[in-house]
Amino acid sequence: MISQKERERLRELARRQLEIANSEKNLKRTREWIAHNACRGERPMIHLEIDNFTQEVLFPEMQCEDPMARRIEERLLHNFYNMQVLDDDKVVAPYFGVWWDLELRPWGFDVLKDVDANGGIGQHFREQVEELGEEMDKFRPSRFRLETEKTNEYFKAAQDAFGDILPVKHTGKSLTCWLTQDLVHIMGMQNMCYALYDYPDQIKQVLNQLADDYLKFFQDWQDSGLLYPTAGYEECNQGSICLTDELPSEGPATLDKVWLHMDSQETINVSQEMFETLIWDSYKKVADRFGLVSFGCCDPLERLWPCLSQLKNLRKASISPWTNEAFMGEVLAGKKIIYQRKPSPNYLGVDEKLNEEAWRSHIMTTLEHAKNCTVELTIRDVYTIHNNVDKAKRCVEIMRECIADKWNA
């Protein structure tokens, strides 16, 4: 049970979120995100994702003890930490958003994994299929889970605590479909790579089967009335934000009017020809059904560009530390596709002291390669800032200085 003391704590944080959401700074940056996501912005947008080091920046601030109260408290703190402390471009919603707990179990498997003792950062997925050509009978229709009870409990707890201060509402965020990741979770990387060579027809079959399952899952989600618009402050995956005036923000949502995120990191060593021949059709089948698509995580997208360039609804392309920045800067120049650069997290997460000169050079290189693109700078995969918030703030400051020097020159 949430105690009266904890309830007052949550109400205090709700007031703070609403105040920040209504500030001129937040309203201005909201307008900038909408323009940016339409590729008509005046400058690159910046976001330092804190998700992997919340234990250093949020946990010390938490006061609640009840598990539900702590969960809500952490989300409230997370909602406005960036704007209040880091001063990047992450914006704050004038409501407390709750999204549904939904899940697809690929090909009917329960994904089995072992995690390390360090918060689960290291993970090993247990192989349930070794020889694809001999075990096709294991690939059955995927199972769907539309969990409403836990979501409703969470929604009600927030509503009861502070709904009279900060509106609590169901929201959407970008849907996700990571087909080759699902396959690796069942087969393991080595088995999948061998199967691409030994059983190409079967690879195409199981990936297309899964793509069809995802589309059925998404359609059931839509038909259930649990699919909400993705045009607001919610996550667009990969550290980005959905805000857009090109998709509906009200009313029942449909697949062709929401964001989708896809990637295929697991095929990093697969040739361009093999990816296009065996894998791409299953991805394109899903992507074509959606309003806007964000693609990529750590994938080097220059290898996938002949395929990705076929998507008429591609809006964000992930430019990871392993991507050829110059090539992607050339092919995205002048296009209505965002060059979403992921600077190396090593500068912030490895050394206890920020190497300002090296970090500045790293960002300036990106701005040079992408000078004719719509640029988004997203720092992700930082697992520690060595309990040094000033280092994180300085990291953001330098990015702003680089933008001022390069973009406005």
Secondary structure as the mmCIF struct_conf table of DSSP 4:
data_model
#
loop_
_struct_conf.conf_type_id
_struct_conf.id
_struct_conf.beg_label_comp_id
_struct_conf.beg_label_asym_id
_struct_conf.beg_label_seq_id
_struct_conf.end_label_comp_id
_struct_conf.end_label_asym_id
_struct_conf.end_label_seq_id
HELX_RH_AL_P HELX_RH_AL_P1 GLN A 4 ALA A 21
TURN_TY1_P TURN_TY1_P1 ASN A 22 ASN A 22
BEND BEND1 SER A 23 SER A 23
HELX_RH_AL_P HELX_RH_AL_P2 GLU A 24 ASN A 37
TURN_TY1_P TURN_TY1_P2 ALA A 38 CYS A 39
BEND BEND2 GLU A 42 ARG A 43
STRN STRN1 MET A 45 LEU A 48
HELX_RH_3T_P HELX_RH_3T_P1 ASP A 51 PHE A 53
HELX_RH_AL_P HELX_RH_AL_P3 THR A 54 VAL A 57
TURN_TY1_P TURN_TY1_P3 LEU A 58 LEU A 58
HELX_RH_3T_P HELX_RH_3T_P2 PHE A 59 GLU A 61
BEND BEND3 ASP A 66 ASP A 66
HELX_RH_AL_P HELX_RH_AL_P4 PRO A 67 TYR A 81
HELX_RH_PI_P HELX_RH_PI_P1 ASN A 82 LEU A 86
BEND BEND4 ASP A 88 ASP A 89
BEND BEND5 PRO A 94 TYR A 95
STRN STRN2 PHE A 96 VAL A 98
STRN STRN3 ASP A 101 ARG A 105
HELX_RH_3T_P HELX_RH_3T_P3 PRO A 106 GLY A 108
HELX_LH_PP_P HELX_LH_PP_P1 PHE A 109 VAL A 111
STRN STRN4 LYS A 113 VAL A 115
TURN_TY1_P TURN_TY1_P4 ALA A 117 GLY A 120
BEND BEND6 GLY A 122 GLY A 122
STRN STRN5 GLN A 123 PHE A 125
HELX_LH_PP_P HELX_LH_PP_P2 ARG A 126 GLU A 127
BEND BEND7 GLN A 128 GLN A 128
BEND BEND8 GLU A 130 GLU A 130
HELX_RH_3T_P HELX_RH_3T_P4 LEU A 132 GLU A 134
HELX_RH_3T_P HELX_RH_3T_P5 MET A 136 LYS A 138
STRN STRN6 ARG A 143 GLU A 147
HELX_RH_AL_P HELX_RH_AL_P5 GLU A 149 PHE A 162
TURN_TY1_P TURN_TY1_P5 GLY A 163 ILE A 165
BEND BEND9 LEU A 166 LEU A 166
STRN STRN7 VAL A 168 HIS A 170
STRN STRN8 LEU A 175 CYS A 177
HELX_RH_AL_P HELX_RH_AL_P6 LEU A 179 MET A 187
HELX_RH_AL_P HELX_RH_AL_P7 MET A 189 ASP A 198
HELX_RH_AL_P HELX_RH_AL_P8 PRO A 200 ASP A 223
TURN_TY1_P TURN_TY1_P6 SER A 224 GLY A 225
BEND BEND10 GLY A 232 GLU A 234
STRN STRN9 GLU A 235 GLU A 235
BEND BEND11 ASN A 237 ASN A 237
TURN_TY1_P TURN_TY1_P7 GLN A 238 GLY A 239
STRN STRN10 ILE A 241 ILE A 241
BEND BEND12 ASP A 245 LEU A 247
BEND BEND13 GLU A 250 GLY A 251
HELX_RH_3T_P HELX_RH_3T_P6 LEU A 255 LYS A 257
BEND BEND14 VAL A 258 VAL A 258
STRN STRN11 TRP A 259 MET A 262
HELX_RH_3T_P HELX_RH_3T_P7 GLN A 265 THR A 267
TURN_TY1_P TURN_TY1_P8 ILE A 268 ASN A 269
BEND BEND15 VAL A 270 VAL A 270
HELX_RH_AL_P HELX_RH_AL_P9 GLN A 272 MET A 274
HELX_RH_PI_P HELX_RH_PI_P2 PHE A 275 ILE A 279
HELX_RH_AL_P HELX_RH_AL_P10 TRP A 280 ALA A 287
TURN_TY1_P TURN_TY1_P9 ASP A 288 ARG A 289
BEND BEND16 PHE A 290 GLY A 291
STRN STRN12 LEU A 292 PHE A 295
BEND BEND17 CYS A 297 CYS A 298
HELX_RH_3T_P HELX_RH_3T_P8 LEU A 301 ARG A 303
TURN_TY1_P TURN_TY1_P10 LEU A 304 LEU A 304
HELX_RH_AL_P HELX_RH_AL_P11 TRP A 305 LEU A 308
TURN_TY1_P TURN_TY1_P11 SER A 309 GLN A 310
TURN_TY1_P TURN_TY1_P12 LYS A 312 ASN A 313
STRN STRN13 LEU A 314 ILE A 319
TURN_TY1_P TURN_TY1_P13 PRO A 321 TRP A 322
BEND BEND18 THR A 323 THR A 323
HELX_RH_AL_P HELX_RH_AL_P12 GLU A 325 LEU A 332
TURN_TY1_P TURN_TY1_P14 ALA A 333 GLY A 334
BEND BEND19 LYS A 335 ILE A 337
STRN STRN14 ILE A 338 ARG A 341
TURN_TY1_P TURN_TY1_P15 PRO A 345 PRO A 345
HELX_RH_AL_P HELX_RH_AL_P13 ASN A 346 GLY A 349
TURN_TY1_P TURN_TY1_P16 VAL A 350 VAL A 350
BEND BEND20 ASP A 351 LYS A 353
HELX_RH_AL_P HELX_RH_AL_P14 GLU A 356 HIS A 369
TURN_TY1_P TURN_TY1_P17 ALA A 370 ASN A 372
BEND BEND21 CYS A 373 CYS A 373
STRN STRN15 THR A 374 ILE A 379
TURN_TY1_P TURN_TY1_P18 HIS A 386 ASN A 387
HELX_RH_AL_P HELX_RH_AL_P15 VAL A 389 LYS A 406
TURN_TY1_P TURN_TY1_P19 TRP A 407 ASN A 408
#
